[in-house]
Amino acid sequence: MKETHCTVHGMVQGVWFRAWTADMARELNLAGWVRNRSDGTVEALAQGDEAALKRFIERLYMGPPLARVTSVDVLWREPETVIPRFEVRT
């Protein structure tokens, strides 16, 4: 199992980005979380199979229909703790 921490930049708040990300992560059988940050970005942490995580990151670059993603910062690391499911955090 691998873990990736992503920060998504652009017009990504107020466009259903968190719900879309959670649905997509669950489709890919990933665990973790997604949340809005006060600086206007969206932050996501995902755990699971490396191939599924790579698809997750590819999709983050696209975003949901109303989003306009300009960049995604990606950090790969080994998980410190195992997260049981994917959730939207506030």
N, C-alpha and C positions, 0 to 999 in steps of 0.2 A: 504494500500500500504506500502511496505517495500523497503529498499534500501540496497545494498551490495556494498562494495568497495573491489576490489580484485587486488592483485599484483601477477603476474604469473612469475615464475622463470624457467630457463633452456634455451634450444635453442628455443627461441620464437620470435626472430626478423629475418626478411628476409625469412620467411617461410609461408607468407600469414595469419599469426595469427590474425591480426586486421580485415581483410576482413571476415575471417571465423567467428570470434567472432560477428561481426556486423550482418552477415547473420543469425547466430544462435539466437541472441537476438531478431531479428525481427520475426523469426519463433515462438518464445516464447511470442511474444507481450510485450517485455520489452522496456523501454526507457533508455537512458543513453549515454555513450561514451566509447571508447577504444583508447589508445594511447601507443606509444613506449616511454620508459623512457631512459635517457642517460646512466643509469647503466646496460642496456641490458635486463631489464624486460619489461613486458607489464602490463599496469595498466588499469583497467576497473571499471566503476561505472554503476550499473544497478538498475532500479526501476521497481516495478511491484508486481504481486501476489507472495506471499511467496513460493508457490509450484513451480512456474515457475523459481524463483530465485534459488531455490535448484537444479533444473535440469541444469540451466545455470552454476552453480558452478561445478557440476559433470562433465559437458562437458569440462569446462576449464581444468580440470585435464587431459583430453585426448588430447585436442588440435587437430589441423588439421594434416593430414598425415605426413608432413615433420617436424613437431615440436617434441621436446623432453622436456616435462614438468617434472621438478624435484620437484616442490612444488608450492602451491598456498596459499598466505596469505589472509584471509577473515575477513572482518570487517562488522558486521551487525549494522545498525543504522536507525533511523527515517529520512525520507527525509526532508531537510531544504527547498528546492524548488522543484517544479515539472518540470521535463524535458519532452518536448513534443515528442521526437523521439530518436532513437538510431543512433549515428554517429561515424565515424572514425575521430579522431583528429590527427593532425600532431605535 
